[in-house]
Amino acid sequence: MKEIIVQGYQYSELDDDAKHNVKCWLEENMFSDNFFKIDMDEKDIIEHCNSNNYLFSIWGEPIHYLEKKEVLI
């Protein structure tokens, strides 16, 4: 087995272009009822991403699902 280390960033750590990519991802995948477009400002997006433990690549691509989870038996 090979282990690969990937750097993950919180939304607030990204540059403007990467934040734009995150917003597009949220619009396409998370908010089909236009809630995102109407009611969420920058603070709300930060809170939403933090509360859901979303991590992103330096380009704003979601990578939180790559995080290794340890299960205790």
Buried (B, 14 or more C-beta within 10 A) or exposed (E): EEEEEEEBBEBEEBEEEBBEBBBEBBBEEEBEEEEBEEEBEEEEBBEBBEEEEBBBBBEBEBBEEEEEEEEEE
